């Protein structure tokens, strides 16, 4: 990519898309194309086609998606499947029709089987049953990466797919109805501290293990892959290090400054027992993240405090 290349960031207002935008602007890219969801509904094929025909982007970062935590995924299964299928199909097909030079599709580590061998390599795809609570989202993301593969194989398109682990950071969603685990912990512990509560109840047993990647590190990885990777099939993006949810809760509790107790509601679901990505493929290319978990959570909490008055109840 050149600094005057026409670059379309789909999902520029989301956590991942905004991180990619910040990085591109920092690197001096001055010809970035973006549209909010109110300006361009990516589920509408005709509008997406018209947009691509008019703007003629040369490079596309496909970060637009309907996302959420266990509760949202389990409650709105139809929307998670339909919306994500339509978004990726419309953008990828329009990119092919309008001769986009390169497209990067952002998937998710939930594409892999619930009981995949750990750490999870890219070859684990489609080798087992998915986690039921986020199966619709996972199926949509699998379809997206397969679109990239088949358009590459059939039409010669340079479309690549990156599968990030659990993300957090600036611009995260803190709504307890549809947020992921780390921002939910930040909000719960902050509310408990502000209200001088004696305890915070968390879902599950605390035993599942998860890996977390700071969103600005993902943006760096996406840029690196857009510049350096032209292969078929997904490539994992993560830290290669995991911890239990109970360990994560203790770290967040300390950073927020909550001094009460943590109780675990074991009647609520845990989700996948462990999800750690094998990142040796990307590491072998020379990329690794730079933000340590505690540092990233501290930055996230500062961002939360700066946004608290604008957050939805």
Residue pairs with C-beta under 8 A, 6 or more apart in sequence:
1 7
1 29
1 58
1 59
1 226
1 227
3 27
3 28
3 29
3 30
3 31
4 30
4 31
5 29
5 31
5 58
5 59
6 31
6 33
6 55
6 56
6 57
6 58
6 59
7 24
7 29
7 31
7 32
7 33
7 57
7 58
7 59
7 60
7 61
8 32
8 33
8 34
8 55
8 57
8 59
8 60
8 61
9 17
9 20
9 21
9 24
9 32
9 33
9 34
9 61
9 63
10 17
10 42
10 60
10 61
10 62
10 63
10 64
10 87
10 91
11 17
11 62
11 63
11 64
11 65
12 18
12 20
12 21
12 34
12 35
12 36
12 63
13 36
13 37
14 63
14 64
14 65
14 67
14 171
15 167
15 169
15 170
15 171
15 172
15 173
15 215
16 63
16 106
16 164
16 167
16 215
16 218
16 219
17 34
17 61
17 63
17 64
18 170
18 171
19 169
19 170
19 171
19 215
19 216
19 218
19 219
20 61
20 63
20 219
20 222
20 223
21 32
21 34
22 216
22 219
23 216
23 219
23 220
23 223
24 32
24 223
25 32
27 223
33 55
33 57
35 51
37 64
40 47
40 48
40 51
41 47
42 48
42 64
42 86
42 87
42 90
42 91
43 82
43 83
43 86
43 87
43 90
44 90
45 86
45 89
45 90
45 93
48 90
48 91
48 94
49 90
49 94
49 97
51 94
52 94
52 95
52 97
52 98
52 100
53 98
56 98
57 95
57 98
57 100
58 100
58 101
58 102
59 100
59 101
59 102
59 103
59 226
60 91
60 95
60 100
60 102
60 103
60 104
61 103
61 104
61 106
61 222
61 226
62 88
62 91
62 92
62 103
62 104
62 105
62 106
62 144
63 106
64 87
64 91
65 83
65 84
65 87
65 88
65 106
65 141
66 79
66 80
66 83
66 84
66 87
66 137
67 137
67 173
67 180
68 76
68 80
68 173
68 178
68 179
68 180
69 178
69 179
69 180
69 181
69 184
70 133
70 134
70 203
70 269
70 271
71 177
71 178
72 80
72 177
72 178
73 80
73 133
73 134
73 136
73 137
74 133
74 134
74 269
77 135
77 136
78 136
80 134
80 136
80 137
80 140
81 136
81 137
81 139
81 140
84 137
84 140
84 141
84 144
85 140
85 143
88 105
88 140
88 143
88 144
88 147
89 143
89 144
89 147
91 103
92 103
92 105
92 144
92 147
92 148
92 151
92 159
93 147
95 103
95 157
95 159
96 151
96 155
96 157
96 159
100 157
101 158
102 158
102 159
102 160
102 226
102 230
103 148
103 157
103 158
103 159
103 160
104 159
104 160
104 161
104 162
104 222
104 225
104 226
105 144
105 145
105 147
105 148
105 159
105 160
105 161
105 162
106 161
106 162
106 164
106 222
107 141
107 142
107 144
107 145
107 161
107 162
107 163
107 164
107 234
108 137
108 138
108 141
108 163
108 164
109 120
109 163
109 164
109 165
109 166
109 211
109 236
109 238
109 275
109 277
110 130
110 131
110 134
110 137
110 138
110 141
110 272
110 275
111 125
111 130
111 138
111 141
111 142
111 145
111 163
111 234
112 120
112 124
112 125
112 275
113 124
113 127
113 128
113 129
113 130
114 128
114 129
114 130
114 131
114 132
114 272
114 273
115 128
115 129
115 273
116 124
116 127
116 128
117 124
118 274
118 276
119 240
119 276
119 277
119 278
119 279
120 236
120 275
120 276
120 277
120 278
121 236
121 278
121 280
121 281
122 163
122 233
122 234
122 235
122 236
122 278
122 281
125 142
125 234
126 142
130 138
130 139
131 138
131 271
131 272
133 269
133 271
134 271
144 161
145 161
145 163
145 233
145 234
147 159
148 157
148 159
148 160
148 161
149 159
149 161
149 232
149 233
151 157
151 159
152 158
152 159
152 232
153 232
158 230
160 225
160 226
160 229
160 230
160 231
160 235
161 233
161 234
161 235
162 221
162 222
162 225
162 234
162 235
162 236
162 237
163 234
163 235
163 236
163 237
163 277
164 213
164 218
164 221
164 236
164 237
164 238
165 210
165 211
165 212
165 213
165 236
165 237
165 238
165 239
165 275
165 276
165 277
166 180
166 181
166 182
166 210
166 211
166 212
166 213
166 275
167 180
167 212
167 213
167 214
167 215
167 218
168 180
168 182
168 183
168 212
168 213
168 214
168 215
168 296
168 297
168 300
169 214
169 215
169 216
169 296
169 299
169 300
169 303
170 215
170 216
170 299
170 300
170 303
171 215
171 303
172 179
172 180
172 182
172 183
172 215
172 300
172 303
172 304
173 179
173 180
173 183
174 183
174 184
174 186
174 187
174 304
174 307
174 311
175 311
175 312
176 184
176 187
176 188
179 187
181 210
181 245
181 248
182 212
182 248
182 252
182 297
182 300
183 300
183 304
185 202
185 248
185 249
185 252
185 253
186 252
186 256
186 297
186 300
186 301
186 304
187 304
187 311
188 200
188 202
189 200
189 252
189 253
189 256
189 258
190 256
190 258
190 301
190 304
190 305
190 308
191 197
192 199
192 200
192 258
192 260
193 256
193 257
193 258
193 259
197 260
198 260
198 261
199 260
199 261
199 262
199 263
200 253
200 258
200 260
200 261
200 262
200 263
201 263
201 264
201 265
202 245
202 249
202 262
202 263
202 264
202 265
203 264
203 265
203 268
203 269
203 270
204 245
204 264
204 265
204 266
204 268
204 269
204 270
204 271
205 264
205 266
205 270
206 244
206 245
206 246
206 249
206 262
206 264
207 244
207 245
207 246
207 270
207 273
208 244
208 245
208 270
208 271
208 272
208 273
208 274
208 275
209 242
209 243
209 244
209 245
209 273
209 274
209 275
209 276
210 242
210 243
210 244
210 245
210 248
210 274
210 275
211 238
211 239
211 240
211 241
211 242
211 275
211 276
211 277
212 239
212 248
212 293
212 296
213 237
213 238
213 239
213 289
214 289
214 291
214 295
214 296
214 299
216 291
217 289
217 290
217 291
218 237
220 287
220 289
220 290
221 237
221 282
221 287
221 289
222 237
224 285
224 287
225 235
225 237
225 282
228 285
229 235
229 285
235 281
235 282
236 277
236 278
236 279
236 281
236 282
237 277
237 279
237 282
238 276
238 277
238 279
238 289
239 279
239 289
239 293
240 276
240 277
240 278
240 279
240 280
240 283
241 276
241 293
242 274
242 275
242 276
243 293
246 262
246 264
249 262
250 262
251 293
251 294
251 297
252 297
253 262
255 294
255 297
255 298
255 301
256 301
279 288
282 288
291 299
304 311
